[in-house]
Amino acid sequence: MTSTPATKQNSQPLPDTTSDPAPIVLAGATGALGLLIAHHLRQRGATVRALVRPGASTKAEATSLRLQGATVVEVDYNNVADLTQACTGASCVVSVLSGLREVIVDAQTRLLEAAVAAGVPRFIPSDFSADFTKLPDGSNRNFDLRREFQRRLDKAPIQATSILNGMFMDLLTGQAPLIQPSIRRVVYWGDADQPLDFTTMVNTAEFTAAAALDSTTPRYLRVAGEVASIRGLQAAATEAMGKEFKLLRAGSLGVLGGLIKVTQTLVPAENEIFPPWQGMQYLHNMLSGQVKLDTLDNARYPDIRYTQVRELLARK
């Protein structure tokens, strides 16, 4: 397999995504993905209540949210009563919180408790990743935290929907060291034909905004802007940059696993959200095929046009 648009879809009637007059509460609204979700919610006519930490309401990101028409509310994420008041009257809480255990598990749990206490019917957690539900504990620290919160969410009396989007395609132009323009190589470990899921941050935000306004969402929604193998990335890079890219196999997945252990030893960085070994764990999970998304839900919201890898690389 090389590179294919994500065309394998769930067959089901298209849902009604008419805007609900009740607001969508957006936690983590000042981050890159949060700002994009706020934008696309407003584009769809939603009322947005953006939660920010104390003191953040005067920052540039909060100003941007207000200019888009969102209401900015300062909240103390350590205070369930404060969060409950902020969630009151909402039709859905969307969490885009980013961090380690004190955020993904602890703060999100308080947000979840507040949503339940306020009678909010729906909750979208801050997952936005490959399919971490398939992994054993210990294979990816950040995924372990998401599974821990998932267990709490599944026990809560609220309709939950996790959005799984593979890897952010945007990372291919920087943080994910697969495509190397300086040496015109696509570097990989393992099998060059393993299908991989990629979705841009913009497309993920568009999909999330539609899902937040869709009262019929299932427990999981899976989206991939493009499903591409390493060979597919090679073809996309060659076409986008007008120069031939070749493959460079750096070793087996076992070699990559060994590099991860060495890097964790040399650069522990346990308090960093994305230390070098965290990105390596993510690559290992994807290249192994363990976190490959199953049947995709791209067609659920047919107005979304998905960016392809070639387009993204050509822009950069």
C-alpha positions in Angstrom: 0.0 0.0 0.0 1.3 3.5 -0.8 -1.1 6.4 -0.3 -4.8 6.5 -0.4 -7.5 9.0 0.6 -9.4 7.9 3.7 -12.5 6.4 1.9 -13.5 3.4 4.1 -16.4 4.8 6.0 -19.2 3.8 8.3 -22.5 3.4 6.4 -25.1 5.3 8.4 -27.6 8.2 7.8 -26.1 11.6 8.0 -26.9 13.2 11.4 -28.6 16.5 11.9 -25.9 19.0 13.0 -28.1 22.0 13.3 -26.7 24.4 16.0 -28.1 23.9 19.5 -28.9 27.3 21.2 -27.3 26.0 24.3 -23.6 26.9 24.5 -20.7 24.5 23.9 -18.2 24.7 26.7 -14.6 24.6 25.4 -11.9 23.8 28.0 -8.3 24.4 26.8 -9.6 27.0 24.4 -6.4 29.1 24.2 -4.2 26.2 22.8 -3.6 25.8 19.1 -6.3 23.1 18.6 -8.7 24.9 21.0 -8.5 28.1 19.1 -9.2 26.2 15.9 -12.2 24.4 17.4 -13.6 27.6 18.7 -13.3 29.1 15.2 -15.1 26.2 13.5 -17.8 26.1 16.2 -18.5 29.8 15.5 -18.4 29.1 11.8 -21.2 26.6 12.4 -23.2 29.1 14.3 -22.5 27.7 17.8 -22.5 29.7 21.0 -19.0 29.1 22.6 -18.1 29.5 26.2 -14.3 29.3 26.4 -12.8 28.4 29.7 -9.4 29.9 30.6 -7.3 29.7 33.7 -7.2 32.7 36.2 -5.3 35.6 34.7 -5.4 34.3 31.1 -8.5 36.4 30.1 -6.3 39.3 29.2 -3.9 37.4 27.0 -3.8 37.6 23.2 -5.5 34.2 22.7 -8.4 35.2 24.9 -8.7 38.4 22.9 -8.8 36.3 19.7 -11.6 34.2 21.2 -13.7 37.2 22.0 -13.1 38.7 18.5 -14.5 35.4 17.1 -17.6 35.9 19.2 -16.8 33.5 22.1 -17.5 34.3 25.7 -14.4 33.9 27.8 -14.8 32.7 31.4 -11.9 32.4 33.9 -12.1 29.2 36.0 -10.1 27.4 38.7 -9.6 23.9 37.4 -9.0 22.8 41.0 -12.5 23.9 42.0 -15.4 21.6 41.0 -18.0 24.2 42.1 -16.3 26.9 39.9 -16.3 24.5 37.0 -19.9 23.4 37.6 -21.1 27.0 37.4 -19.1 27.5 34.1 -20.7 24.3 32.6 -24.3 25.2 33.6 -26.7 25.3 30.7 -24.2 23.8 28.2 -25.2 21.1 25.6 -21.7 19.7 25.4 -18.3 20.1 27.1 -15.3 19.8 24.8 -12.0 19.3 26.5 -8.8 20.2 24.7 -6.7 20.3 27.9 -3.0 19.4 27.4 -0.6 18.2 30.0 0.5 15.3 32.1 -1.4 13.4 34.8 -2.4 16.4 36.8 -4.2 17.7 33.7 -5.3 14.8 31.6 -6.5 12.7 34.6 -6.9 15.0 37.6 -8.2 18.3 36.0 -10.2 16.5 33.4 -11.9 14.4 36.1 -12.9 17.5 37.9 -14.2 19.0 34.6 -16.1 15.7 34.1 -17.6 15.8 37.6 -18.6 19.4 37.0 -20.3 18.6 33.7 -22.3 15.8 35.3 -23.2 18.0 38.3 -24.4 20.7 35.9 -26.5 18.3 33.9 -24.5 18.6 30.7 -25.6 15.7 28.4 -22.4 15.2 26.4 -18.6 15.2 27.0 -15.8 15.1 24.4 -12.4 14.3 26.2 -9.0 15.5 25.1 -7.9 12.4 23.2 -7.2 13.6 19.6 -4.8 10.8 18.8 -4.3 7.4 17.3 -6.3 4.5 18.7 -4.7 4.3 22.1 -7.5 1.9 23.2 -5.6 -1.0 21.5 -2.3 -0.6 23.4 -1.0 -2.4 26.5 0.0 -0.2 29.4 3.5 1.0 29.4 3.9 1.4 25.6 3.2 5.1 25.5 3.1 7.3 28.6 0.7 9.9 27.2 -1.7 7.2 26.0 -1.6 5.5 29.4 -2.9 8.7 30.9 -5.7 8.9 28.3 -6.7 5.3 29.1 -6.8 6.0 32.8 -9.1 8.9 32.2 -11.2 6.8 29.8 -11.9 4.3 32.6 -13.3 7.2 34.7 -15.3 8.6 31.8 -16.9 5.3 30.9 -18.3 5.1 34.5 -19.8 8.6 34.4 -23.5 9.2 33.7 -22.9 11.2 30.6 -22.8 10.6 26.8 -19.1 10.5 25.9 -17.5 10.7 22.4 -13.7 10.4 21.9 -12.3 11.7 18.6 -9.4 9.7 17.2 -7.5 11.3 14.3 -4.2 9.4 14.0 -1.2 11.7 14.0 -1.5 15.4 13.3 -0.3 15.6 9.7 1.2 19.0 10.4 4.0 17.2 12.4 5.4 15.8 9.1 6.8 19.3 8.4 8.8 19.5 11.6 8.5 17.5 14.8 7.9 14.0 13.2 11.3 13.2 11.7 10.1 11.0 8.9 10.4 13.3 5.9 13.9 14.8 5.6 14.0 17.4 2.8 17.7 18.3 3.4 18.8 14.8 2.4 15.7 13.9 0.3 14.9 10.8 2.3 11.9 9.4 4.1 13.3 7.8 7.3 11.5 4.9 8.9 11.7 1.7 11.0 9.9 -1.6 10.3 7.6 -2.0 7.3 7.5 0.6 4.5 4.0 -0.6 3.5 2.3 -0.2 7.0 -0.8 2.0 6.6 -0.6 5.2 8.8 -3.4 7.7 9.7 -2.8 11.4 9.3 -5.2 14.4 9.8 -4.3 18.1 9.9 -5.1 20.0 13.0 -7.5 22.2 11.0 -9.5 19.1 9.8 -9.5 17.7 13.3 -10.9 21.0 14.6 -13.6 21.0 11.9 -14.6 17.5 12.7 -14.7 18.1 16.4 -16.8 21.2 16.0 -19.3 19.2 13.9 -19.3 16.4 16.5 -19.9 18.8 19.3 -23.1 20.0 17.6 -24.2 16.4 16.8 -26.3 14.9 19.6 -26.2 11.4 17.9 -22.4 10.7 18.2 -21.3 7.2 19.3 -18.6 6.5 21.9 -15.8 6.8 19.4 -15.4 8.7 16.1 -12.4 7.9 13.9 -11.2 10.3 11.2 -8.1 10.3 8.9 -7.5 13.0 6.4 -5.3 10.5 4.5 -4.1 7.0 5.1 -0.5 6.7 3.7 2.3 4.2 4.0 5.9 5.2 4.2 6.1 4.6 0.4 3.0 6.9 0.1 4.9 9.6 2.0 7.9 9.1 -0.3 5.6 9.7 -3.4 3.9 12.7 -1.8 7.2 14.3 -0.9 8.6 13.7 -4.4 5.5 15.2 -6.1 5.2 18.2 -3.7 8.8 19.2 -3.8 9.6 18.3 -7.4 12.7 16.3 -6.4 13.0 12.5 -5.9 12.9 11.3 -2.4 14.2 7.9 -1.5 13.6 5.6 1.5 16.0 5.2 4.3 15.3 2.3 6.6 16.9 3.0 10.0 16.2 -0.5 11.3 13.6 -2.7 12.7 10.9 -1.8 15.2 13.0 -3.6 17.8 15.9 -1.2 17.1 13.5 1.8 17.5 12.3 0.3 20.8 15.9 0.1 22.0 16.5 3.7 21.0 13.5 4.7 23.1 14.8 3.0 26.2 18.2 4.6 25.8 16.7 8.0 25.2 14.5 7.7 28.3 17.6 6.8 30.3 19.7 9.7 29.0 17.0 12.3 28.8 14.3 11.3 31.4 12.4 14.6 31.2 9.5 13.0 33.0 7.9 16.4 33.6 7.8 17.4 30.0 4.7 16.7 27.9 6.6 15.9 24.7 10.2 14.8 25.5 12.1 13.3 22.6 11.3 9.7 23.6 7.5 10.5 23.7 7.5 11.3 20.0 9.6 8.1 19.4 6.9 6.1 21.3 4.2 7.6 19.1 6.1 6.7 16.0 6.7 3.1 17.2 3.0 2.7 18.0 2.0 3.9 14.5 4.7 2.0 12.5 3.8 -1.2 14.4 0.2 -0.9 13.2 -1.1 -1.3 16.7 -2.9 2.1 16.8 -4.3 2.0 13.2 -7.8 3.3 13.1 -10.5 0.9 12.0 -13.5 1.9 10.0 -13.4 5.7 9.4 -16.2 8.2 10.0 -15.0 10.9 7.5 -18.2 10.9 5.6 -20.3 11.6 8.7 -19.8 15.4 8.0 -19.7 15.6 4.2 -18.9 19.4 4.1 -15.4 18.8 5.4 -12.7 18.7 2.8 -9.6 16.8 4.0 -6.1 18.0 3.3 -3.8 15.4 1.7 -0.1 15.0 2.6 1.0 16.2 -0.8 -0.9 19.4 -0.4 0.5 20.1 3.1 4.1 19.5 2.0 3.6 21.7 -1.1 2.4 24.6 1.1 5.5 24.3 3.3 
